[in-house]
Amino acid sequence: MSETAAAPKLRYEELTEKILGAAIEVHKTLGPGLLESAYEECLCLELNLRGLRFVRQITVPVSYKGINLDCGYKLDLLVENTSFWNSSVWSALHRFMKLNFLLT
């Protein structure tokens, strides 16, 4: 492979870029400090504007030794049936945006 050849794309790289782009747009517009529910609502609007399909608040089953347990695990968003988004991602995104701002 020559040095000028393009690197192969990862399987979901384009989708990941679209989701992160939507999340960064929401963060840039709203800024930090709001409840996660506000960010989630705005992210859903942004995903919709970008033509991405998603489902909200999906219960994730937990099975232990063949017994299904109701542990209350939920995915905040499942995007295009392949990528999930949990509210914990917002705090990481806030830290990244702050660090990026400080470094520029």
N, CA and C atoms as an extended XYZ file, in Angstrom:
312
Properties=species:S:1:pos:R:3:atomname:S:1:resname:S:1:resid:I:1 pbc="F F F"
N         0.857       -1.185        0.000 N   MET     1
C         0.000        0.000        0.000 CA  MET     1
C         0.894        1.236        0.000 C   MET     1
N         0.636        2.140       -0.911 N   SER     2
C         1.467        3.338       -0.998 CA  SER     2
C         1.101        4.330        0.097 C   SER     2
N         2.032        5.234        0.343 N   GLU     3
C         1.806        6.229        1.398 CA  GLU     3
C         0.702        7.211        1.040 C   GLU     3
N         0.423        7.375       -0.246 N   THR     4
C        -0.597        8.332       -0.665 CA  THR     4
C        -1.991        7.720       -0.701 C   THR     4
N        -2.104        6.398       -0.557 N   ALA     5
C        -3.416        5.750       -0.584 CA  ALA     5
C        -4.205        6.148        0.658 C   ALA     5
N        -5.498        6.330        0.451 N   ALA     6
C        -6.358        6.705        1.571 CA  ALA     6
C        -6.506        5.541        2.542 C   ALA     6
N        -6.542        5.863        3.824 N   ALA     7
C        -6.738        4.836        4.843 CA  ALA     7
C        -8.164        4.304        4.723 C   ALA     7
N        -8.357        3.014        4.934 N   PRO     8
C        -9.715        2.469        4.838 CA  PRO     8
C       -10.589        3.024        5.950 C   PRO     8
N       -11.853        3.272        5.628 N   LYS     9
C       -12.794        3.770        6.625 CA  LYS     9
C       -13.229        2.635        7.542 C   LYS     9
N       -13.407        2.953        8.789 N   LEU    10
C       -13.958        1.993        9.727 CA  LEU    10
C       -15.418        1.755        9.374 C   LEU    10
N       -15.974        0.677        9.835 N   ARG    11
C       -17.319        0.266        9.442 CA  ARG    11
C       -18.378        1.345        9.706 C   ARG    11
N       -18.343        1.965       10.859 N   TYR    12
C       -19.359        2.956       11.212 CA  TYR    12
C       -18.765        4.350       11.381 C   TYR    12
N       -17.635        4.599       10.756 N   GLU    13
C       -16.945        5.873       10.918 CA  GLU    13
C       -17.815        7.057       10.468 C   GLU    13
N       -18.457        6.929        9.329 N   GLU    14
C       -19.282        8.027        8.812 CA  GLU    14
C       -20.468        8.311        9.737 C   GLU    14
N       -21.126        7.254       10.215 N   LEU    15
C       -22.245        7.419       11.139 CA  LEU    15
C       -21.774        8.053       12.439 C   LEU    15
N       -20.645        7.592       12.952 N   THR    16
C       -20.091        8.154       14.187 CA  THR    16
C       -19.797        9.635       14.026 C   THR    16
N       -19.235       10.018       12.892 N   GLU    17
C       -18.955       11.433       12.626 CA  GLU    17
C       -20.238       12.252       12.612 C   GLU    17
N       -21.305       11.704       12.031 N   LYS    18
C       -22.588       12.421       11.986 CA  LYS    18
C       -23.179       12.594       13.386 C   LYS    18
N       -23.113       11.531       14.194 N   ILE    19
C       -23.669       11.601       15.552 CA  ILE    19
C       -22.878       12.580       16.406 C   ILE    19
N       -21.547       12.472       16.370 N   LEU    20
C       -20.725       13.396       17.153 CA  LEU    20
C       -20.883       14.825       16.657 C   LEU    20
N       -21.010       15.013       15.350 N   GLY    21
C       -21.235       16.350       14.814 CA  GLY    21
C       -22.534       16.949       15.339 C   GLY    21
N       -23.573       16.121       15.403 N   ALA    22
C       -24.855       16.584       15.951 CA  ALA    22
C       -24.715       16.940       17.426 C   ALA    22
N       -24.014       16.101       18.184 N   ALA    23
C       -23.828       16.354       19.618 CA  ALA    23
C       -23.007       17.614       19.856 C   ALA    23
N       -21.978       17.815       19.055 N   ILE    24
C       -21.156       19.024       19.201 CA  ILE    24
C       -21.969       20.257       18.845 C   ILE    24
N       -22.810       20.157       17.832 N   GLU    25
C       -23.681       21.289       17.463 CA  GLU    25
C       -24.610       21.642       18.624 C   GLU    25
N       -25.188       20.625       19.262 N   VAL    26
C       -26.066       20.861       20.417 CA  VAL    26
C       -25.277       21.533       21.536 C   VAL    26
N       -24.092       21.035       21.818 N   HIS    27
C       -23.290       21.603       22.901 CA  HIS    27
C       -22.884       23.042       22.585 C   HIS    27
N       -22.481       23.302       21.358 N   LYS    28
C       -22.077       24.660       20.981 CA  LYS    28
C       -23.256       25.628       21.090 C   LYS    28
N       -24.445       25.145       20.759 N   THR    29
C       -25.634       26.006       20.798 CA  THR    29
C       -26.127       26.239       22.221 C   THR    29
N       -26.175       25.169       23.033 N   LEU    30
C       -26.714       25.289       24.392 CA  LEU    30
C       -25.669       25.662       25.431 C   LEU    30
N       -24.427       25.200       25.245 N   GLY    31
C       -23.409       25.394       26.262 CA  GLY    31
C       -23.588       24.398       27.385 C   GLY    31
N       -22.699       24.420       28.370 N   PRO    32
C       -22.763       23.472       29.487 CA  PRO    32
C       -23.767       23.909       30.549 C   PRO    32
N       -24.088       22.977       31.441 N   GLY    33
C       -24.840       23.338       32.644 CA  GLY    33
C       -26.313       22.995       32.653 C   GLY    33
N       -26.862       22.448       31.564 N   LEU    34
C       -28.282       22.098       31.550 CA  LEU    34
C       -28.485       20.652       31.972 C   LEU    34
N       -29.715       20.295       32.233 N   LEU    35
C       -30.026       18.906       32.557 CA  LEU    35
C       -29.819       18.037       31.326 C   LEU    35
N       -29.449       16.777       31.563 N   GLU    36
C       -29.213       15.852       30.455 CA  GLU    36
C       -30.444       15.692       29.581 C   GLU    36
N       -31.635       15.810       30.174 N   SER    37
C       -32.866       15.669       29.390 CA  SER    37
C       -32.983       16.767       28.330 C   SER    37
N       -32.493       17.960       28.628 N   ALA    38
C       -32.519       19.043       27.635 CA  ALA    38
C       -31.578       18.734       26.476 C   ALA    38
N       -30.377       18.234       26.801 N   TYR    39
C       -29.438       17.871       25.743 CA  TYR    39
C       -29.989       16.734       24.894 C   TYR    39
N       -30.610       15.757       25.546 N   GLU    40
C       -31.160       14.622       24.805 CA  GLU    40
C       -32.256       15.087       23.837 C   GLU    40
N       -33.131       15.940       24.314 N   GLU    41
C       -34.219       16.445       23.463 CA  GLU    41
C       -33.660       17.191       22.256 C   GLU    41
N       -32.675       18.042       22.495 N   CYS    42
C       -32.070       18.805       21.401 CA  CYS    42
C       -31.279       17.902       20.461 C   CYS    42
N       -30.614       16.882       21.004 N   LEU    43
C       -29.888       15.950       20.159 CA  LEU    43
C       -30.854       15.197       19.250 C   LEU    43
N       -31.993       14.813       19.768 N   CYS    44
C       -32.993       14.131       18.945 CA  CYS    44
C       -33.446       15.028       17.801 C   CYS    44
N       -33.665       16.307       18.085 N   LEU    45
C       -34.042       17.248       17.034 CA  LEU    45
C       -32.922       17.356       16.000 C   LEU    45
N       -31.694       17.463       16.462 N   GLU    46
C       -30.543       17.600       15.554 CA  GLU    46
C       -30.356       16.341       14.711 C   GLU    46
N       -30.509       15.165       15.309 N   LEU    47
C       -30.409       13.918       14.548 CA  LEU    47
C       -31.495       13.860       13.482 C   LEU    47
N       -32.692       14.286       13.848 N   ASN    48
C       -33.806       14.318       12.907 CA  ASN    48
C       -33.514       15.279       11.749 C   ASN    48
N       -32.982       16.444       12.060 N   LEU    49
C       -32.634       17.414       11.021 CA  LEU    49
C       -31.580       16.862       10.062 C   LEU    49
N       -30.724       15.970       10.569 N   ARG    50
C       -29.663       15.378        9.748 CA  ARG    50
C       -30.108       14.088        9.065 C   ARG    50
N       -31.388       13.749        9.223 N   GLY    51
C       -31.934       12.581        8.542 CA  GLY    51
C       -31.543       11.242        9.151 C   GLY    51
N       -31.166       11.233       10.422 N   LEU    52
C       -30.777        9.990       11.088 CA  LEU    52
C       -31.961        9.426       11.874 C   LEU    52
N       -32.170        8.134       11.753 N   ARG    53
C       -33.245        7.461       12.490 CA  ARG    53
C       -32.740        7.082       13.876 C   ARG    53
N       -33.626        7.183       14.864 N   PHE    54
C       -33.243        6.836       16.240 CA  PHE    54
C       -34.458        6.399       17.030 C   PHE    54
N       -34.195        5.680       18.104 N   VAL    55
C       -35.225        5.263       19.054 CA  VAL    55
C       -34.729        5.690       20.429 C   VAL    55
N       -35.651        6.183       21.254 N   ARG    56
C       -35.274        6.689       22.575 CA  ARG    56
C       -35.642        5.726       23.690 C   ARG    56
N       -34.861        5.774       24.768 N   GLN    57
C       -35.135        5.084       26.028 CA  GLN    57
C       -35.479        3.606       25.834 C   GLN    57
N       -34.512        2.851       25.344 N   ILE    58
C       -34.690        1.428       25.090 CA  ILE    58
C       -34.243        0.638       26.314 C   ILE    58
N       -35.117       -0.219       26.809 N   THR    59
C       -34.777       -1.070       27.945 CA  THR    59
C       -33.813       -2.163       27.485 C   THR    59
N       -32.757       -2.345       28.255 N   VAL    60
C       -31.756       -3.373       27.945 CA  VAL    60
C       -31.953       -4.517       28.932 C   VAL    60
N       -32.267       -5.704       28.418 N   PRO    61
C       -32.493       -6.834       29.333 CA  PRO    61
C       -31.187       -7.329       29.944 C   PRO    61
N       -31.283       -7.780       31.176 N   VAL    62
C       -30.148       -8.396       31.862 CA  VAL    62
C       -30.574       -9.813       32.238 C   VAL    62
N       -29.768      -10.774       31.816 N   SER    63
C       -30.057      -12.164       32.141 CA  SER    63
C       -28.925      -12.698       33.019 C   SER    63
N       -29.303      -13.273       34.134 N   TYR    64
C       -28.323      -13.855       35.058 CA  TYR    64
C       -28.711      -15.301       35.325 C   TYR    64
N       -27.850      -16.205       34.913 N   LYS    65
C       -28.067      -17.642       35.081 CA  LYS    65
C       -29.444      -18.063       34.561 C   LYS    65
N       -29.780      -17.514       33.386 N   GLY    66
C       -31.029      -17.888       32.731 CA  GLY    66
C       -32.266      -17.186       33.250 C   GLY    66
N       -32.086      -16.278       34.213 N   ILE    67
C       -33.230      -15.541       34.761 CA  ILE    67
C       -33.147      -14.102       34.278 C   ILE    67
N       -34.234      -13.624       33.656 N   ASN    68
C       -34.276      -12.234       33.207 CA  ASN    68
C       -34.576      -11.323       34.391 C   ASN    68
N       -33.721      -10.332       34.561 N   LEU    69
C       -33.849       -9.394       35.675 CA  LEU    69
C       -34.251       -8.021       35.158 C   LEU    69
N       -35.061       -7.331       35.927 N   ASP    70
C       -35.435       -5.970       35.592 CA  ASP    70
C       -34.547       -5.033       36.397 C   ASP    70
N       -33.398       -4.687       35.815 N   CYS    71
C       -32.416       -3.853       36.515 CA  CYS    71
C       -32.539       -2.380       36.172 C   CYS    71
N       -33.413       -2.054       35.271 N   GLY    72
C       -33.599       -0.652       34.922 CA  GLY    72
C       -32.551       -0.089       33.989 C   GLY    72
N       -31.794       -0.950       33.301 N   TYR    73
C       -30.816       -0.434       32.339 CA  TYR    73
C       -31.537        0.071       31.103 C   TYR    73
N       -31.124        1.249       30.657 N   LYS    74
C       -31.725        1.825       29.451 CA  LYS    74
C       -30.665        2.504       28.611 C   LYS    74
N       -30.842        2.414       27.321 N   LEU    75
C       -30.058        3.218       26.388 CA  LEU    75
C       -30.846        4.487       26.147 C   LEU    75
N       -30.185        5.625       26.228 N   ASP    76
C       -30.892        6.875       25.961 CA  ASP    76
C       -31.323        6.935       24.506 C   ASP    76
N       -30.411        6.601       23.594 N   LEU    77
C       -30.719        6.639       22.164 CA  LEU    77
C       -30.050        5.474       21.449 C   LEU    77
N       -30.750        4.907       20.501 N   LEU    78
C       -30.167        3.948       19.572 CA  LEU    78
C       -30.311        4.583       18.193 C   LEU    78
N       -29.175        4.867       17.555 N   VAL    79
C       -29.177        5.598       16.287 CA  VAL    79
C       -28.889        4.633       15.144 C   VAL    79
N       -29.764        4.643       14.147 N   GLU    80
C       -29.614        3.813       12.944 CA  GLU    80
C       -29.419        2.331       13.290 C   GLU    80
N       -30.023        1.895       14.377 N   ASN    81
C       -29.954        0.498       14.832 CA  ASN    81
C       -28.530       -0.029       15.016 C   ASN    81
N       -27.560        0.863       15.152 N   THR    82
C       -26.186        0.400       15.294 CA  THR    82
C       -25.417        1.098       16.401 C   THR    82
N       -25.698        2.343       16.667 N   SER    83
C       -24.910        3.124       17.622 CA  SER    83
C       -25.796        3.572       18.770 C   SER    83
N       -25.283        3.455       19.983 N   PHE    84
C       -26.067        3.912       21.123 CA  PHE    84
C       -25.410        5.115       21.773 C   PHE    84
N       -26.238        5.885       22.445 N   TRP    85
C       -25.812        7.107       23.113 CA  TRP    85
C       -26.396        7.086       24.511 C   TRP    85
N       -25.556        7.211       25.515 N   ASN    86
C       -26.013        7.296       26.895 CA  ASN    86
C       -25.726        8.676       27.447 C   ASN    86
N       -26.474        9.069       28.435 N   SER    87
C       -26.325       10.405       29.004 CA  SER    87
C       -24.939       10.651       29.566 C   SER    87
N       -24.236        9.598       29.957 N   SER    88
C       -22.890        9.770       30.489 CA  SER    88
C       -21.934       10.348       29.444 C   SER    88
N       -22.277       10.227       28.184 N   VAL    89
C       -21.432       10.767       27.119 CA  VAL    89
C       -21.394       12.292       27.175 C   VAL    89
N       -22.483       12.920       27.661 N   TRP    90
C       -22.526       14.386       27.700 CA  TRP    90
C       -21.419       14.968       28.562 C   TRP    90
N       -21.174       14.361       29.729 N   SER    91
C       -20.137       14.918       30.603 CA  SER    91
C       -18.761       14.791       29.954 C   SER    91
N       -18.525       13.695       29.246 N   ALA    92
C       -17.254       13.538       28.530 CA  ALA    92
C       -17.144       14.563       27.407 C   ALA    92
N       -18.242       14.805       26.712 N   LEU    93
C       -18.239       15.793       25.633 CA  LEU    93
C       -17.992       17.196       26.187 C   LEU    93
N       -18.590       17.521       27.330 N   HIS    94
C       -18.365       18.831       27.954 CA  HIS    94
C       -16.882       19.013       28.291 C   HIS    94
N       -16.268       17.977       28.875 N   ARG    95
C       -14.846       18.062       29.221 CA  ARG    95
C       -13.991       18.221       27.967 C   ARG    95
N       -14.316       17.486       26.914 N   PHE    96
C       -13.570       17.581       25.669 CA  PHE    96
C       -13.679       18.978       25.073 C   PHE    96
N       -14.894       19.537       25.051 N   MET    97
C       -15.093       20.869       24.474 CA  MET    97
C       -14.336       21.923       25.288 C   MET    97
N       -14.326       21.787       26.612 N   LYS    98
C       -13.611       22.730       27.464 CA  LYS    98
C       -12.111       22.633       27.211 C   LYS    98
N       -11.592       21.413       27.153 N   LEU    99
C       -10.177       21.210       26.896 CA  LEU    99
C        -9.797       21.750       25.507 C   LEU    99
N       -10.621       21.481       24.524 N   ASN   100
C       -10.376       21.951       23.170 CA  ASN   100
C       -10.340       23.482       23.144 C   ASN   100
N       -11.250       24.116       23.892 N   PHE   101
C       -11.281       25.572       23.958 CA  PHE   101
C       -10.005       26.109       24.605 C   PHE   101
N        -9.564       25.462       25.675 N   LEU   102
C        -8.362       25.919       26.370 CA  LEU   102
C        -7.090       25.762       25.533 C   LEU   102
N        -7.068       24.749       24.687 N   LEU   103
C        -5.887       24.479       23.878 CA  LEU   103
C        -5.829       25.326       22.618 C   LEU   103
N        -6.938       25.968       22.247 N   THR   104
C        -6.917       26.781       21.019 CA  THR   104
C        -6.760       28.244       21.321 C   THR   104
